[in-house]
Amino acid sequence: MSASTRAVVEELLGRIGEGDAERIAELYAEQVDWKVNWPEAEHGRAATPWIRHRSTRADAAAHFGELVEHHVPGEAATTVERVLVDGADAVVLGEIRQTARSTGRAYRARFALHLTVEAGLVVRHHVYEDSLAVAGAFS
């Protein structure tokens, strides 16, 4: 199980790097447990609409599409420092660097992404990131 979990996570990270929201979403189950660690009152704000809980493959595609819409193309990078796998679960640790399209402000945010893979698809996507860095770039 660990080898297939790692393969799916590595494929997911590669597709995220390519930026095609529909191709990324293909790796998610039809129903997915998608959570973000932001305060609930901040979910779905106009400046950061991608920051909210999700529940479907279509939601996953929307998330990655909204990320592209709200950031400056070519001014993004993600450093993955470690991928830890335990059975169906994986944790990705790293840092994102982006520039907010609406303000032109660059930001860096550390993150931990907890994924669970079943039958070759992601069924859990819980992300923990430096929400203050992201919010500051968009305010």
CORLINHU-V987192 format. One record per residue. RES is the residue in three letters. SS is DSSP state (h for helix, s for strand, l for the rest). OMEGA is omega in whole degrees, -180 to 180 (none if undefined). D_CENTER is the distance of its C-alpha to the mean C-alpha in Angstrom with 1 decimal. Layout:
RES;SS;OMEGA;D_CENTER
RES;SS;OMEGA;D_CENTER
//
This chain:
MET;l;-178;22.7
SER;h;-179;21.0
ALA;h;180;21.6
SER;h;176;20.0
THR;h;-180;16.9
ARG;h;-179;16.6
ALA;h;179;17.3
VAL;h;-180;14.6
VAL;h;179;11.9
GLU;h;176;13.5
GLU;h;178;13.7
LEU;h;-179;10.0
LEU;h;177;9.3
GLY;h;180;12.3
ARG;h;177;11.4
ILE;h;178;8.1
GLY;h;178;10.8
GLU;h;174;13.2
GLY;l;180;11.3
ASP;l;-173;13.0
ALA;h;-179;11.1
GLU;h;178;13.8
ARG;h;177;13.9
ILE;h;-176;10.2
ALA;h;179;11.1
GLU;l;-178;14.2
LEU;l;178;12.7
TYR;s;175;12.0
ALA;s;177;15.1
GLU;s;175;16.8
GLN;s;-177;16.3
VAL;s;176;13.1
ASP;s;-174;12.9
TRP;s;-179;9.7
LYS;s;173;10.1
VAL;s;-175;9.2
ASN;l;178;11.9
TRP;l;174;13.2
PRO;l;-177;16.8
GLU;h;-178;17.4
ALA;h;-179;19.6
GLU;h;-177;16.9
HIS;l;172;14.7
GLY;l;178;14.9
ARG;l;-177;17.1
ALA;h;-178;18.3
ALA;h;-177;16.9
THR;h;-174;13.2
PRO;l;-180;13.2
TRP;l;-177;9.5
ILE;l;178;9.6
ARG;l;177;11.1
HIS;l;180;11.4
ARG;s;179;11.3
SER;s;-176;13.7
THR;s;175;14.1
ARG;h;178;13.2
ALA;h;176;14.2
ASP;h;179;11.8
ALA;h;178;8.9
ALA;h;179;10.7
ALA;h;179;11.4
HIS;h;-176;7.9
PHE;h;174;7.4
GLY;h;179;11.1
GLU;h;176;11.1
LEU;h;-179;8.9
VAL;h;-178;11.6
GLU;h;-172;14.4
HIS;l;179;13.9
HIS;s;-179;13.7
VAL;l;179;16.6
PRO;l;177;16.6
GLY;l;179;17.6
GLU;l;-179;16.8
ALA;l;175;13.4
ALA;s;175;12.9
THR;s;175;10.8
THR;s;175;13.0
VAL;s;-177;12.3
GLU;s;-176;15.2
ARG;s;171;15.4
VAL;s;-180;14.4
LEU;s;-177;16.5
VAL;s;176;17.5
ASP;s;-178;19.9
GLY;l;-179;20.8
ALA;l;-177;18.2
ASP;s;175;15.8
ALA;s;174;13.7
VAL;s;178;12.2
VAL;s;179;10.4
LEU;s;179;11.7
GLY;s;-179;11.5
GLU;s;174;11.5
ILE;s;174;10.0
ARG;s;-177;12.8
GLN;s;172;12.9
THR;s;-180;15.7
ALA;s;-180;15.9
ARG;l;-174;17.8
SER;l;-176;19.9
THR;l;-176;21.2
GLY;l;-179;21.0
ARG;l;176;19.8
ALA;s;175;17.8
TYR;s;174;15.7
ARG;s;-180;14.3
ALA;s;174;12.1
ARG;s;-180;12.0
PHE;s;167;9.3
ALA;s;-179;9.7
LEU;s;178;7.4
HIS;s;180;10.0
LEU;s;171;10.2
THR;s;-177;13.5
VAL;s;175;15.0
GLU;s;178;18.2
ALA;l;176;20.4
GLY;l;-180;18.0
LEU;s;178;15.1
VAL;s;179;12.1
VAL;s;176;13.5
ARG;s;177;11.5
HIS;s;179;7.8
HIS;s;-177;8.5
VAL;s;178;6.8
TYR;s;-177;9.6
GLU;s;178;9.7
ASP;l;-175;12.7
SER;h;179;12.9
LEU;h;178;16.3
ALA;h;180;15.5
VAL;h;-179;13.1
ALA;h;180;15.7
GLY;h;-180;18.5
ALA;h;-177;17.4
PHE;h;-179;17.5
SER;l;none;20.7
//
